[in-house]
Amino acid sequence: MNTKIIAQAAQATLVGNLPFPQIVGMLIEAGVEYYYVDYAGRSKSFYSPDGDKVVTPITYNELPTIMPELDITALKEAIRDSQQNGQKYYDFSIRAMKAGVQGYIAFLRGQRVTYLGRNGDQHTEWFPGARPTD
């Protein structure tokens, strides 16, 4: 994996100066198959198909406590605001944590994100334009 591109993509996400589709393109170019955002541990872990792993920190200050219950309605509203209105990642993170998201896995090849709650609850959201394969 190209750690330089991964670090650039991670930083661009935190700063909020690139849209999600462009970040995804950078990560795929860098050899990332999926990544895990760990709000509880304040980090992101990027994985290659070969099992390589790169970890970057989430350096935001003053993030809220992760709520104990996963509120899927509030989570969907935060996701839509990001997709339709260009909400910054910092604001999305706050809203996701308040909605009970402790972390999520973005499957780049699978074109979906699975959000995880503290009780093992989960919600899967497809990338815009992607559809389940039955």
C-alpha positions, 0 to 999 in steps of 0.5 A, spaced: 500 500 500 502 507 498 502 510 505 503 517 503 497 517 499 493 514 505 496 519 509 494 524 504 487 522 504 486 521 511 488 528 512 484 531 507 478 527 510 479 530 517 480 537 514 474 536 509 477 539 503 476 533 498 469 530 497 468 522 499 468 520 492 475 523 491 477 520 497 475 513 495 479 514 489 485 515 492 484 510 497 483 505 491 489 507 488 493 506 494 491 499 494 486 499 500 480 494 500 477 497 506 478 501 512 475 501 519 474 508 523 474 507 530 471 513 534 472 510 540 479 509 539 480 515 535 483 512 529 482 509 522 485 503 520 486 501 512 487 494 510 490 491 503 487 485 500 494 482 502 493 484 510 497 490 510 495 495 515 496 502 516 493 506 522 492 514 522 489 518 528 483 522 528 485 528 531 479 532 532 478 535 539 472 535 543 468 529 540 462 527 544 461 521 548 458 515 543 451 514 545 449 507 548 443 506 543 444 506 535 439 511 532 439 509 525 434 515 523 439 520 526 445 516 522 441 516 516 440 524 516 447 525 518 449 521 512 444 524 507 446 531 509 454 529 507 451 526 501 447 532 499 449 538 502 457 537 503 457 536 510 464 536 513 467 530 516 468 533 523 460 535 523 458 528 520 463 525 526 459 528 531 452 527 529 454 519 528 457 519 535 451 522 538 447 517 533 450 511 537 456 510 532 462 507 535 465 505 528 464 503 521 467 499 516 467 502 509 468 496 504 471 500 497 470 494 493 463 492 496 461 499 495 458 500 502 459 502 509 457 498 515 456 502 521 456 499 528 453 501 535 455 499 542 450 493 542 452 490 536 447 493 532 449 495 525 446 499 519 449 498 512 449 504 507 450 503 500 455 508 496 451 513 492 449 509 485 451 502 488 446 497 489 446 490 492 447 484 488 442 479 489 
